[in-house]
Amino acid sequence: MANKESRLVYSTNAGRITQTELPQAIETDGTVRIRRETKGRKGKGVTTVSGIDLPEPALKTLAKQLKQKCSTGGTVKEGVIEIQGDHRDKLKAELEKLGHTVKLAGG
């Protein structure tokens, strides 16, 4: 059984299945960006928080803390925290309290 931290990659070059490791944390420029998105969500808005340079378990813990602060649901996908609804101001205040440099991105 494959490790949760790796994924199978099919190669036509050698004809064999090889495994590559997924990155533990996404490299960032140190600025946390908060934006509101609706694209691909059937009109439902979510607030995305990207640019946090933490490993996956710590990112999930932070996401849980932010969801509780906003009293809503959400998830972590590919290093980006998604919080249901428009909570940009609450999230900005909370992340600044935690010592992050925060920037509201988009409109």
MODELLER restraints for C-alpha pairs under 7 A, 6 or more apart:
rsr = mdl.restraints
at = mdl.atoms
rsr.add(forms.Gaussian(group=physical.xy_distance, feature=features.Distance(at['CA:5:A'], at['CA:21:A']), mean=6.49, stdev=0.5))
rsr.add(forms.Gaussian(group=physical.xy_distance, feature=features.Distance(at['CA:5:A'], at['CA:22:A']), mean=5.88, stdev=0.5))
rsr.add(forms.Gaussian(group=physical.xy_distance, feature=features.Distance(at['CA:6:A'], at['CA:19:A']), mean=6.66, stdev=0.5))
rsr.add(forms.Gaussian(group=physical.xy_distance, feature=features.Distance(at['CA:6:A'], at['CA:20:A']), mean=5.91, stdev=0.5))
rsr.add(forms.Gaussian(group=physical.xy_distance, feature=features.Distance(at['CA:6:A'], at['CA:21:A']), mean=4.63, stdev=0.5))
rsr.add(forms.Gaussian(group=physical.xy_distance, feature=features.Distance(at['CA:6:A'], at['CA:22:A']), mean=5.44, stdev=0.5))
rsr.add(forms.Gaussian(group=physical.xy_distance, feature=features.Distance(at['CA:7:A'], at['CA:19:A']), mean=5.95, stdev=0.5))
rsr.add(forms.Gaussian(group=physical.xy_distance, feature=features.Distance(at['CA:7:A'], at['CA:20:A']), mean=6.12, stdev=0.5))
rsr.add(forms.Gaussian(group=physical.xy_distance, feature=features.Distance(at['CA:7:A'], at['CA:21:A']), mean=6.85, stdev=0.5))
rsr.add(forms.Gaussian(group=physical.xy_distance, feature=features.Distance(at['CA:8:A'], at['CA:17:A']), mean=6.80, stdev=0.5))
rsr.add(forms.Gaussian(group=physical.xy_distance, feature=features.Distance(at['CA:8:A'], at['CA:18:A']), mean=6.16, stdev=0.5))
rsr.add(forms.Gaussian(group=physical.xy_distance, feature=features.Distance(at['CA:8:A'], at['CA:19:A']), mean=4.88, stdev=0.5))
rsr.add(forms.Gaussian(group=physical.xy_distance, feature=features.Distance(at['CA:8:A'], at['CA:20:A']), mean=6.83, stdev=0.5))
rsr.add(forms.Gaussian(group=physical.xy_distance, feature=features.Distance(at['CA:9:A'], at['CA:17:A']), mean=6.09, stdev=0.5))
rsr.add(forms.Gaussian(group=physical.xy_distance, feature=features.Distance(at['CA:9:A'], at['CA:18:A']), mean=5.59, stdev=0.5))
rsr.add(forms.Gaussian(group=physical.xy_distance, feature=features.Distance(at['CA:9:A'], at['CA:19:A']), mean=5.87, stdev=0.5))
rsr.add(forms.Gaussian(group=physical.xy_distance, feature=features.Distance(at['CA:10:A'], at['CA:16:A']), mean=6.88, stdev=0.5))
rsr.add(forms.Gaussian(group=physical.xy_distance, feature=features.Distance(at['CA:10:A'], at['CA:17:A']), mean=5.14, stdev=0.5))
rsr.add(forms.Gaussian(group=physical.xy_distance, feature=features.Distance(at['CA:10:A'], at['CA:18:A']), mean=6.69, stdev=0.5))
rsr.add(forms.Gaussian(group=physical.xy_distance, feature=features.Distance(at['CA:11:A'], at['CA:17:A']), mean=6.41, stdev=0.5))
rsr.add(forms.Gaussian(group=physical.xy_distance, feature=features.Distance(at['CA:24:A'], at['CA:55:A']), mean=5.46, stdev=0.5))
rsr.add(forms.Gaussian(group=physical.xy_distance, feature=features.Distance(at['CA:24:A'], at['CA:56:A']), mean=6.67, stdev=0.5))
rsr.add(forms.Gaussian(group=physical.xy_distance, feature=features.Distance(at['CA:25:A'], at['CA:53:A']), mean=6.09, stdev=0.5))
rsr.add(forms.Gaussian(group=physical.xy_distance, feature=features.Distance(at['CA:25:A'], at['CA:54:A']), mean=5.62, stdev=0.5))
rsr.add(forms.Gaussian(group=physical.xy_distance, feature=features.Distance(at['CA:25:A'], at['CA:55:A']), mean=4.67, stdev=0.5))
rsr.add(forms.Gaussian(group=physical.xy_distance, feature=features.Distance(at['CA:25:A'], at['CA:56:A']), mean=6.74, stdev=0.5))
rsr.add(forms.Gaussian(group=physical.xy_distance, feature=features.Distance(at['CA:26:A'], at['CA:53:A']), mean=5.96, stdev=0.5))
rsr.add(forms.Gaussian(group=physical.xy_distance, feature=features.Distance(at['CA:26:A'], at['CA:79:A']), mean=6.69, stdev=0.5))
rsr.add(forms.Gaussian(group=physical.xy_distance, feature=features.Distance(at['CA:27:A'], at['CA:53:A']), mean=6.21, stdev=0.5))
rsr.add(forms.Gaussian(group=physical.xy_distance, feature=features.Distance(at['CA:28:A'], at['CA:51:A']), mean=5.43, stdev=0.5))
rsr.add(forms.Gaussian(group=physical.xy_distance, feature=features.Distance(at['CA:28:A'], at['CA:53:A']), mean=6.13, stdev=0.5))
rsr.add(forms.Gaussian(group=physical.xy_distance, feature=features.Distance(at['CA:30:A'], at['CA:51:A']), mean=6.83, stdev=0.5))
rsr.add(forms.Gaussian(group=physical.xy_distance, feature=features.Distance(at['CA:31:A'], at['CA:51:A']), mean=6.08, stdev=0.5))
rsr.add(forms.Gaussian(group=physical.xy_distance, feature=features.Distance(at['CA:31:A'], at['CA:101:A']), mean=5.23, stdev=0.5))
rsr.add(forms.Gaussian(group=physical.xy_distance, feature=features.Distance(at['CA:31:A'], at['CA:102:A']), mean=5.83, stdev=0.5))
rsr.add(forms.Gaussian(group=physical.xy_distance, feature=features.Distance(at['CA:31:A'], at['CA:103:A']), mean=6.80, stdev=0.5))
rsr.add(forms.Gaussian(group=physical.xy_distance, feature=features.Distance(at['CA:32:A'], at['CA:49:A']), mean=6.83, stdev=0.5))
rsr.add(forms.Gaussian(group=physical.xy_distance, feature=features.Distance(at['CA:32:A'], at['CA:50:A']), mean=5.79, stdev=0.5))
rsr.add(forms.Gaussian(group=physical.xy_distance, feature=features.Distance(at['CA:32:A'], at['CA:51:A']), mean=4.63, stdev=0.5))
rsr.add(forms.Gaussian(group=physical.xy_distance, feature=features.Distance(at['CA:32:A'], at['CA:52:A']), mean=5.77, stdev=0.5))
rsr.add(forms.Gaussian(group=physical.xy_distance, feature=features.Distance(at['CA:32:A'], at['CA:100:A']), mean=6.84, stdev=0.5))
rsr.add(forms.Gaussian(group=physical.xy_distance, feature=features.Distance(at['CA:32:A'], at['CA:101:A']), mean=5.98, stdev=0.5))
rsr.add(forms.Gaussian(group=physical.xy_distance, feature=features.Distance(at['CA:32:A'], at['CA:102:A']), mean=4.74, stdev=0.5))
rsr.add(forms.Gaussian(group=physical.xy_distance, feature=features.Distance(at['CA:32:A'], at['CA:103:A']), mean=6.12, stdev=0.5))
rsr.add(forms.Gaussian(group=physical.xy_distance, feature=features.Distance(at['CA:33:A'], at['CA:49:A']), mean=5.74, stdev=0.5))
rsr.add(forms.Gaussian(group=physical.xy_distance, feature=features.Distance(at['CA:33:A'], at['CA:50:A']), mean=5.31, stdev=0.5))
rsr.add(forms.Gaussian(group=physical.xy_distance, feature=features.Distance(at['CA:33:A'], at['CA:51:A']), mean=6.12, stdev=0.5))
rsr.add(forms.Gaussian(group=physical.xy_distance, feature=features.Distance(at['CA:33:A'], at['CA:102:A']), mean=5.99, stdev=0.5))
rsr.add(forms.Gaussian(group=physical.xy_distance, feature=features.Distance(at['CA:33:A'], at['CA:103:A']), mean=5.01, stdev=0.5))
rsr.add(forms.Gaussian(group=physical.xy_distance, feature=features.Distance(at['CA:33:A'], at['CA:104:A']), mean=5.80, stdev=0.5))
rsr.add(forms.Gaussian(group=physical.xy_distance, feature=features.Distance(at['CA:33:A'], at['CA:105:A']), mean=5.85, stdev=0.5))
rsr.add(forms.Gaussian(group=physical.xy_distance, feature=features.Distance(at['CA:34:A'], at['CA:47:A']), mean=6.82, stdev=0.5))
rsr.add(forms.Gaussian(group=physical.xy_distance, feature=features.Distance(at['CA:34:A'], at['CA:48:A']), mean=5.65, stdev=0.5))
rsr.add(forms.Gaussian(group=physical.xy_distance, feature=features.Distance(at['CA:34:A'], at['CA:49:A']), mean=4.64, stdev=0.5))
rsr.add(forms.Gaussian(group=physical.xy_distance, feature=features.Distance(at['CA:34:A'], at['CA:50:A']), mean=6.60, stdev=0.5))
rsr.add(forms.Gaussian(group=physical.xy_distance, feature=features.Distance(at['CA:34:A'], at['CA:88:A']), mean=6.45, stdev=0.5))
rsr.add(forms.Gaussian(group=physical.xy_distance, feature=features.Distance(at['CA:34:A'], at['CA:103:A']), mean=6.37, stdev=0.5))
rsr.add(forms.Gaussian(group=physical.xy_distance, feature=features.Distance(at['CA:34:A'], at['CA:104:A']), mean=4.96, stdev=0.5))
rsr.add(forms.Gaussian(group=physical.xy_distance, feature=features.Distance(at['CA:34:A'], at['CA:105:A']), mean=5.72, stdev=0.5))
rsr.add(forms.Gaussian(group=physical.xy_distance, feature=features.Distance(at['CA:35:A'], at['CA:47:A']), mean=5.62, stdev=0.5))
rsr.add(forms.Gaussian(group=physical.xy_distance, feature=features.Distance(at['CA:35:A'], at['CA:48:A']), mean=5.40, stdev=0.5))
rsr.add(forms.Gaussian(group=physical.xy_distance, feature=features.Distance(at['CA:35:A'], at['CA:49:A']), mean=6.80, stdev=0.5))
rsr.add(forms.Gaussian(group=physical.xy_distance, feature=features.Distance(at['CA:35:A'], at['CA:104:A']), mean=6.09, stdev=0.5))
rsr.add(forms.Gaussian(group=physical.xy_distance, feature=features.Distance(at['CA:35:A'], at['CA:105:A']), mean=5.10, stdev=0.5))
rsr.add(forms.Gaussian(group=physical.xy_distance, feature=features.Distance(at['CA:35:A'], at['CA:106:A']), mean=5.85, stdev=0.5))
rsr.add(forms.Gaussian(group=physical.xy_distance, feature=features.Distance(at['CA:36:A'], at['CA:45:A']), mean=6.63, stdev=0.5))
rsr.add(forms.Gaussian(group=physical.xy_distance, feature=features.Distance(at['CA:36:A'], at['CA:46:A']), mean=5.69, stdev=0.5))
rsr.add(forms.Gaussian(group=physical.xy_distance, feature=features.Distance(at['CA:36:A'], at['CA:47:A']), mean=4.39, stdev=0.5))
rsr.add(forms.Gaussian(group=physical.xy_distance, feature=features.Distance(at['CA:36:A'], at['CA:48:A']), mean=6.18, stdev=0.5))
rsr.add(forms.Gaussian(group=physical.xy_distance, feature=features.Distance(at['CA:36:A'], at['CA:86:A']), mean=6.49, stdev=0.5))
rsr.add(forms.Gaussian(group=physical.xy_distance, feature=features.Distance(at['CA:37:A'], at['CA:45:A']), mean=5.60, stdev=0.5))
rsr.add(forms.Gaussian(group=physical.xy_distance, feature=features.Distance(at['CA:37:A'], at['CA:46:A']), mean=5.44, stdev=0.5))
rsr.add(forms.Gaussian(group=physical.xy_distance, feature=features.Distance(at['CA:37:A'], at['CA:47:A']), mean=6.22, stdev=0.5))
rsr.add(forms.Gaussian(group=physical.xy_distance, feature=features.Distance(at['CA:38:A'], at['CA:44:A']), mean=5.60, stdev=0.5))
rsr.add(forms.Gaussian(group=physical.xy_distance, feature=features.Distance(at['CA:38:A'], at['CA:45:A']), mean=4.55, stdev=0.5))
rsr.add(forms.Gaussian(group=physical.xy_distance, feature=features.Distance(at['CA:38:A'], at['CA:46:A']), mean=6.45, stdev=0.5))
rsr.add(forms.Gaussian(group=physical.xy_distance, feature=features.Distance(at['CA:45:A'], at['CA:84:A']), mean=6.69, stdev=0.5))
rsr.add(forms.Gaussian(group=physical.xy_distance, feature=features.Distance(at['CA:45:A'], at['CA:85:A']), mean=5.34, stdev=0.5))
rsr.add(forms.Gaussian(group=physical.xy_distance, feature=features.Distance(at['CA:45:A'], at['CA:86:A']), mean=6.65, stdev=0.5))
rsr.add(forms.Gaussian(group=physical.xy_distance, feature=features.Distance(at['CA:46:A'], at['CA:82:A']), mean=6.26, stdev=0.5))
rsr.add(forms.Gaussian(group=physical.xy_distance, feature=features.Distance(at['CA:46:A'], at['CA:83:A']), mean=5.55, stdev=0.5))
rsr.add(forms.Gaussian(group=physical.xy_distance, feature=features.Distance(at['CA:46:A'], at['CA:84:A']), mean=4.51, stdev=0.5))
rsr.add(forms.Gaussian(group=physical.xy_distance, feature=features.Distance(at['CA:46:A'], at['CA:85:A']), mean=4.76, stdev=0.5))
rsr.add(forms.Gaussian(group=physical.xy_distance, feature=features.Distance(at['CA:46:A'], at['CA:86:A']), mean=6.13, stdev=0.5))
rsr.add(forms.Gaussian(group=physical.xy_distance, feature=features.Distance(at['CA:47:A'], at['CA:82:A']), mean=5.73, stdev=0.5))
rsr.add(forms.Gaussian(group=physical.xy_distance, feature=features.Distance(at['CA:47:A'], at['CA:83:A']), mean=5.11, stdev=0.5))
rsr.add(forms.Gaussian(group=physical.xy_distance, feature=features.Distance(at['CA:47:A'], at['CA:84:A']), mean=6.30, stdev=0.5))
rsr.add(forms.Gaussian(group=physical.xy_distance, feature=features.Distance(at['CA:47:A'], at['CA:85:A']), mean=6.19, stdev=0.5))
rsr.add(forms.Gaussian(group=physical.xy_distance, feature=features.Distance(at['CA:47:A'], at['CA:86:A']), mean=5.60, stdev=0.5))
rsr.add(forms.Gaussian(group=physical.xy_distance, feature=features.Distance(at['CA:47:A'], at['CA:87:A']), mean=6.39, stdev=0.5))
rsr.add(forms.Gaussian(group=physical.xy_distance, feature=features.Distance(at['CA:47:A'], at['CA:88:A']), mean=6.56, stdev=0.5))
rsr.add(forms.Gaussian(group=physical.xy_distance, feature=features.Distance(at['CA:48:A'], at['CA:80:A']), mean=6.53, stdev=0.5))
rsr.add(forms.Gaussian(group=physical.xy_distance, feature=features.Distance(at['CA:48:A'], at['CA:81:A']), mean=5.58, stdev=0.5))
rsr.add(forms.Gaussian(group=physical.xy_distance, feature=features.Distance(at['CA:48:A'], at['CA:82:A']), mean=4.54, stdev=0.5))
rsr.add(forms.Gaussian(group=physical.xy_distance, feature=features.Distance(at['CA:48:A'], at['CA:83:A']), mean=6.32, stdev=0.5))
rsr.add(forms.Gaussian(group=physical.xy_distance, feature=features.Distance(at['CA:49:A'], at['CA:80:A']), mean=5.76, stdev=0.5))
rsr.add(forms.Gaussian(group=physical.xy_distance, feature=features.Distance(at['CA:49:A'], at['CA:81:A']), mean=5.02, stdev=0.5))
rsr.add(forms.Gaussian(group=physical.xy_distance, feature=features.Distance(at['CA:49:A'], at['CA:82:A']), mean=6.47, stdev=0.5))
rsr.add(forms.Gaussian(group=physical.xy_distance, feature=features.Distance(at['CA:50:A'], at['CA:80:A']), mean=4.86, stdev=0.5))
rsr.add(forms.Gaussian(group=physical.xy_distance, feature=features.Distance(at['CA:50:A'], at['CA:81:A']), mean=6.55, stdev=0.5))
rsr.add(forms.Gaussian(group=physical.xy_distance, feature=features.Distance(at['CA:60:A'], at['CA:76:A']), mean=6.50, stdev=0.5))
rsr.add(forms.Gaussian(group=physical.xy_distance, feature=features.Distance(at['CA:63:A'], at['CA:81:A']), mean=6.17, stdev=0.5))
rsr.add(forms.Gaussian(group=physical.xy_distance, feature=features.Distance(at['CA:66:A'], at['CA:91:A']), mean=6.94, stdev=0.5))
rsr.add(forms.Gaussian(group=physical.xy_distance, feature=features.Distance(at['CA:67:A'], at['CA:73:A']), mean=5.83, stdev=0.5))
rsr.add(forms.Gaussian(group=physical.xy_distance, feature=features.Distance(at['CA:67:A'], at['CA:74:A']), mean=6.48, stdev=0.5))
rsr.add(forms.Gaussian(group=physical.xy_distance, feature=features.Distance(at['CA:67:A'], at['CA:83:A']), mean=6.55, stdev=0.5))
rsr.add(forms.Gaussian(group=physical.xy_distance, feature=features.Distance(at['CA:70:A'], at['CA:87:A']), mean=6.88, stdev=0.5))
rsr.add(forms.Gaussian(group=physical.xy_distance, feature=features.Distance(at['CA:72:A'], at['CA:84:A']), mean=6.26, stdev=0.5))
rsr.add(forms.Gaussian(group=physical.xy_distance, feature=features.Distance(at['CA:73:A'], at['CA:83:A']), mean=6.12, stdev=0.5))
rsr.add(forms.Gaussian(group=physical.xy_distance, feature=features.Distance(at['CA:73:A'], at['CA:84:A']), mean=5.64, stdev=0.5))
rsr.add(forms.Gaussian(group=physical.xy_distance, feature=features.Distance(at['CA:74:A'], at['CA:82:A']), mean=5.27, stdev=0.5))
rsr.add(forms.Gaussian(group=physical.xy_distance, feature=features.Distance(at['CA:74:A'], at['CA:83:A']), mean=4.27, stdev=0.5))
rsr.add(forms.Gaussian(group=physical.xy_distance, feature=features.Distance(at['CA:74:A'], at['CA:84:A']), mean=5.47, stdev=0.5))
rsr.add(forms.Gaussian(group=physical.xy_distance, feature=features.Distance(at['CA:75:A'], at['CA:81:A']), mean=5.96, stdev=0.5))
rsr.add(forms.Gaussian(group=physical.xy_distance, feature=features.Distance(at['CA:75:A'], at['CA:82:A']), mean=5.26, stdev=0.5))
rsr.add(forms.Gaussian(group=physical.xy_distance, feature=features.Distance(at['CA:75:A'], at['CA:83:A']), mean=6.70, stdev=0.5))
rsr.add(forms.Gaussian(group=physical.xy_distance, feature=features.Distance(at['CA:76:A'], at['CA:82:A']), mean=6.03, stdev=0.5))
rsr.add(forms.Gaussian(group=physical.xy_distance, feature=features.Distance(at['CA:92:A'], at['CA:102:A']), mean=6.30, stdev=0.5))
rsr.add(forms.Gaussian(group=physical.xy_distance, feature=features.Distance(at['CA:96:A'], at['CA:102:A']), mean=6.57, stdev=0.5))
